[in-house]
């Protein structure tokens, strides 16, 4: 829409973006005086933005600012203690053990994730490989999966919400090709958990800044490293 603004509308746009916190409390005459744009031009600008008048524009602007206001983040120690407290009460260790046993029985390990989970997928693949179980990773949501050589593989899929369309699409493709699906999510109440052979949920408070999900990934790091250590210990055991 910015591309359609005329010169006066651009003056208003630039002033408002730089002074949003003040504009929401201004009268239309005050904005006119500050920008040297007539009140009639301001009203046309508001209507162009699907607002009936300046009052509605201010309401919508305030809602937008409230939605994007950064909340006070708790310390990293808070999220770590929250995770550890829930870990002691749940079945996390037994779930990690099941994941490690499944990985030990399979030949190929594929880590999958997009966004920040994609970074952790790469880390997981490198960590597992370093401890003796060679792994690869996929963090491209459009990566083609048409291999017929996945029958004895395990895909470890990382997703905070477990509802990301791209991740679910990759998970379904891998499942169709015969790969075992292990998902690591923040909750068992998600689509990805339901289609998985094993799901490990870590349950920490989700945190958003605007539209960005910045939920702590420390639990995922713990789950990956702990399972890799179990695998490495079993790999070192002499064959019977």
C-alpha positions in Angstrom: 0.0 0.0 0.0 2.9 2.3 0.7 3.7 2.3 -3.0 0.3 3.9 -3.7 0.9 6.9 -1.4 1.2 10.3 -2.8 3.6 12.9 -1.5 1.4 14.2 1.3 0.5 10.6 2.4 4.2 9.8 2.5 4.8 12.7 4.8 2.1 11.4 7.1 3.4 7.8 6.8 7.0 8.8 7.7 5.9 11.0 10.6 3.6 8.3 12.1 6.1 5.5 11.8 8.7 7.6 13.7 6.2 9.0 16.3 3.6 6.2 16.7 3.6 6.4 20.5 2.7 10.1 20.3 0.3 10.0 17.4 -2.1 7.7 19.3 -2.8 10.5 21.7 -2.9 13.4 19.2 -6.0 15.2 17.9 -6.3 15.4 14.2 -5.5 19.2 14.3 -2.3 18.5 16.2 -1.2 16.0 13.6 -2.0 18.5 10.9 0.1 21.2 12.6 3.0 18.8 13.1 3.1 17.6 9.6 1.7 20.6 7.7 -0.8 18.4 6.1 -4.5 19.4 6.0 -7.1 17.6 8.1 -9.0 16.6 5.0 -5.8 15.0 3.6 -5.3 13.1 6.9 -8.9 11.8 6.7 -8.4 10.6 3.1 -5.2 8.9 4.3 -7.2 7.1 7.1 -9.9 6.0 4.7 -7.2 4.6 2.4 -6.1 2.5 5.3 -9.7 1.2 5.7 -10.5 3.4 8.7 -13.7 5.5 8.9 -11.8 8.4 10.5 -8.8 9.5 12.5 -10.3 8.1 15.8 -10.5 4.6 14.3 -7.1 4.9 12.8 -5.6 5.7 16.3 -7.4 2.7 17.9 -6.0 0.4 15.3 -2.6 1.9 15.6 -2.6 1.4 19.4 -3.7 -2.2 19.0 -0.9 -2.8 16.6 1.6 -1.2 19.0 0.3 -3.3 21.9 0.6 -6.5 19.9 4.2 -5.8 19.0 5.3 -4.4 22.4 8.2 -6.5 23.6 7.5 -8.2 26.9 10.0 -8.4 29.7 11.8 -11.7 29.2 12.5 -13.9 32.1 16.0 -15.0 32.7 17.4 -18.1 31.0 17.7 -19.7 34.4 13.9 -19.5 34.8 13.3 -21.5 31.7 16.0 -24.0 32.6 14.6 -24.6 36.1 11.1 -24.8 34.7 12.2 -27.6 32.3 14.2 -29.5 35.0 11.2 -29.4 37.3 8.9 -30.8 34.7 11.5 -33.4 33.7 11.7 -34.8 37.2 7.9 -35.3 37.3 7.5 -36.8 33.8 8.7 -39.6 31.6 11.3 -37.7 29.7 14.2 -40.0 30.5 12.3 -43.1 29.4 11.2 -41.4 26.2 14.8 -40.5 25.5 15.8 -44.1 26.1 13.2 -45.3 23.6 14.4 -42.8 21.0 18.0 -44.0 21.5 17.1 -47.7 21.2 15.2 -46.9 17.9 18.1 -45.0 16.5 20.5 -47.8 17.4 18.4 -50.3 15.4 18.4 -48.2 12.2 21.0 -47.5 9.6 20.2 -43.9 8.6 19.4 -40.9 10.8 17.9 -37.8 9.3 17.3 -34.7 11.4 14.6 -32.3 10.1 13.7 -28.8 11.1 12.9 -25.4 9.7 13.8 -21.9 11.0 15.5 -22.1 14.4 14.6 -25.8 14.6 16.6 -26.2 11.3 19.7 -24.8 13.0 19.2 -27.4 15.8 18.6 -30.1 13.2 22.1 -29.4 11.8 23.6 -29.3 15.3 21.9 -32.7 16.1 23.2 -34.3 13.0 26.8 -33.1 13.7 26.6 -34.2 17.3 25.3 -37.6 16.6 27.9 -38.1 13.9 30.7 -37.0 16.3 29.6 -39.7 18.7 29.6 -42.5 16.2 26.2 -42.5 14.5 26.5 -40.8 11.1 23.5 -38.5 10.5 22.4 -36.0 7.9 19.9 -33.1 8.2 17.2 -31.3 6.2 16.3 -27.7 6.9 15.0 -26.8 3.5 11.2 -27.1 3.6 11.1 -27.9 -0.1 13.7 -30.6 0.0 12.7 -33.4 -2.4 12.1 -36.7 -0.7 11.6 -39.5 -3.1 14.2 -42.0 -2.0 13.3 -45.7 -1.8 16.2 -46.3 0.5 14.6 -45.1 3.7 13.1 -48.3 5.0 15.6 -48.7 7.8 15.9 -45.1 8.8 14.8 -42.8 11.6 13.8 -39.2 11.1 14.2 -37.0 14.1 11.9 -34.0 13.5 12.2 -30.8 15.6 9.4 -28.3 15.9 8.3 -26.1 18.8 4.6 -26.0 17.9 4.4 -29.3 15.9 1.9 -27.5 13.6 4.2 -26.0 11.0 2.9 -26.9 7.5 6.3 -27.3 5.9 7.5 -29.5 8.7 4.4 -31.6 8.7 4.7 -32.0 4.9 8.3 -33.3 5.3 7.3 -35.6 8.1 4.4 -37.1 6.1 6.7 -37.7 3.1 9.3 -39.4 5.2 6.7 -41.6 6.8 5.3 -42.6 3.5 8.8 -43.6 2.4 9.1 -45.9 5.4 11.2 -43.9 7.8 10.5 -44.1 11.6 9.4 -40.7 12.9 10.6 -39.3 16.2 9.4 -35.8 17.0 10.7 -33.4 19.6 8.0 -30.8 20.3 6.9 -28.5 23.1 3.7 -30.4 23.6 2.2 -33.8 22.8 -1.1 -32.1 21.8 0.0 -31.3 18.2 -0.3 -32.9 14.7 3.4 -33.8 14.5 3.2 -35.8 17.8 0.1 -37.7 16.5 1.8 -38.9 13.4 5.1 -39.9 15.1 6.2 -43.3 16.3 7.8 -41.6 19.3 7.2 -38.1 20.6 9.2 -36.3 23.2 7.6 -33.2 24.6 9.5 -30.9 26.9 6.8 -28.4 27.9 8.3 -24.9 28.5 6.5 -21.6 28.4 6.3 -20.4 24.8 7.7 -16.9 24.3 6.9 -14.5 21.5 8.3 -11.1 20.5 5.9 -9.8 17.9 5.5 -12.6 15.5 8.8 -14.3 16.4 8.8 -17.4 18.5 11.8 -17.2 20.8 10.9 -20.1 23.1 14.0 -21.5 24.8 15.7 -24.4 22.9 17.7 -25.6 25.9 15.4 -28.6 26.4 16.0 -29.7 22.8 19.7 -29.4 23.2 19.5 -31.6 26.3 17.3 -34.2 24.7 19.6 -34.5 21.6 22.8 -34.7 23.6 21.5 -37.1 26.2 20.2 -39.5 23.6 23.5 -39.2 21.6 25.4 -40.2 24.8 23.2 -43.3 25.3 23.8 -44.3 21.7 27.5 -43.8 22.0 27.7 -46.0 25.1 25.8 -48.8 23.4 28.0 -48.5 20.3 31.1 -49.1 22.4 29.7 -52.3 24.0 31.4 -55.4 22.5 29.1 -57.5 20.4 27.8 -60.7 22.2 
